[in-house]
Amino acid sequence: MQHHKNENPDTASNNRRIVKFYPAKAAGKEMAAVPEREQLRFVLSLTNLSNNMEATCTVNPLRALGPNVYELKENGRPAWRCVYYTGVKGVIYVLYVGEKTTNGVDRHLMSTVEQRLKALIAAIKAGDE
């Protein structure tokens, strides 16, 4: 298992963070559809991150989507991804969980995350999140 240093700057704080799914219904449904082994690893990684500890999965920043967007990776056949946003103090927002469908850049994943991130930021600005 390969570990990368978590580049999430909020892990340096001592404050516990909560994990939220956004949008709650869609992202929660996606997580429920992941096979149990990968689901447990994602949940453990998110729990560790919420407690300012190292993730059990490989963590990579998704710089193309902006700052504070990261993916948890479970490689294999198929490969799985869990994308989250840490731009709000004290919260980890899970934006997408799903199977990686291509060897290169997964355009569906990127498009979905980009749309959800825009909606999340708008909801935060409007005070709805």
C-alpha positions in Angstrom: 0.0 0.0 0.0 1.4 3.3 -1.0 1.0 6.3 1.2 1.5 9.9 0.2 1.8 12.8 2.6 -1.6 14.4 3.0 -1.3 17.8 1.5 -4.4 19.0 3.3 -3.2 22.0 5.4 -6.0 21.7 7.9 -4.6 18.4 9.3 -2.0 20.5 11.2 -4.8 21.9 13.5 -5.9 20.2 16.7 -9.6 20.8 15.9 -11.7 17.8 15.0 -13.6 18.3 11.7 -17.0 16.9 10.7 -17.6 15.0 7.5 -20.6 15.9 5.4 -21.7 14.6 2.1 -22.7 17.2 -0.6 -25.1 16.9 -2.1 -26.1 14.7 0.8 -28.5 12.4 -1.1 -26.3 11.8 -4.2 -22.9 11.5 -2.5 -24.4 9.3 0.3 -26.0 7.1 -2.3 -22.7 6.8 -4.2 -20.8 5.8 -1.1 -23.4 3.2 -0.3 -22.9 1.7 -3.8 -19.1 1.2 -3.3 -18.0 -2.4 -2.5 -17.7 -3.0 1.3 -13.8 -3.3 1.3 -13.3 0.1 -0.5 -16.1 1.7 1.4 -14.6 0.8 4.7 -11.2 2.1 3.6 -12.7 5.4 2.5 -14.7 5.8 5.8 -11.6 5.0 7.8 -9.6 7.6 5.8 -12.2 10.2 6.2 -12.5 9.5 9.9 -8.7 9.8 10.3 -8.7 13.0 8.3 -11.5 14.4 10.5 -9.3 13.7 13.5 -6.2 15.3 11.9 -4.5 11.9 11.3 -3.1 10.4 8.2 -5.5 8.8 5.7 -5.2 5.1 5.1 -5.8 5.6 1.3 -3.5 7.4 -1.1 -4.4 11.1 -1.1 -3.8 13.4 -4.1 -4.7 17.0 -4.6 -7.0 17.7 -7.6 -5.4 21.0 -8.5 -7.3 21.3 -11.8 -10.5 21.8 -9.7 -8.9 24.4 -7.4 -7.4 24.5 -4.0 -8.6 22.3 -1.2 -10.0 19.5 -3.4 -8.5 16.1 -2.8 -9.1 12.5 -3.9 -8.7 9.3 -1.9 -7.6 6.6 -4.2 -8.2 2.8 -4.1 -6.5 1.3 -7.1 -7.3 -2.1 -8.5 -9.8 -3.5 -11.0 -11.9 -1.5 -10.8 -10.3 1.6 -9.2 -12.4 3.7 -6.8 -12.2 7.4 -5.9 -13.6 9.5 -3.1 -13.3 13.3 -3.8 -13.6 15.8 -0.9 -13.3 19.5 -0.3 -11.6 21.1 2.8 -12.1 24.8 2.0 -14.4 25.4 5.0 -12.8 25.4 8.4 -13.9 22.4 10.5 -15.7 20.5 7.7 -14.7 17.9 5.1 -17.3 17.8 2.3 -17.4 14.6 0.3 -18.4 15.6 -3.2 -18.1 12.4 -5.2 -17.5 8.7 -4.6 -17.3 6.3 -7.6 -15.5 3.9 -9.9 -12.8 5.4 -12.0 -13.7 4.6 -15.5 -10.6 5.4 -17.5 -6.8 5.1 -17.3 -6.3 8.8 -18.0 -8.2 11.8 -16.7 -11.8 10.7 -15.8 -13.8 13.5 -17.4 -17.1 12.3 -15.9 -15.6 12.4 -12.4 -14.0 15.9 -13.0 -17.2 17.3 -14.5 -19.4 16.0 -11.6 -17.0 17.3 -8.9 -16.8 20.7 -10.6 -20.6 21.0 -10.7 -21.0 19.9 -7.1 -18.2 22.2 -5.9 -19.8 25.2 -7.6 -23.1 24.4 -6.0 -21.5 23.9 -2.6 -19.7 27.2 -2.7 -22.9 28.9 -3.8 -24.8 27.3 -0.9 -22.1 28.3 1.6 -22.2 31.9 0.3 -26.0 31.9 0.5 -25.9 30.5 4.1 -27.6 27.3 3.1 -24.7 25.1 4.1 
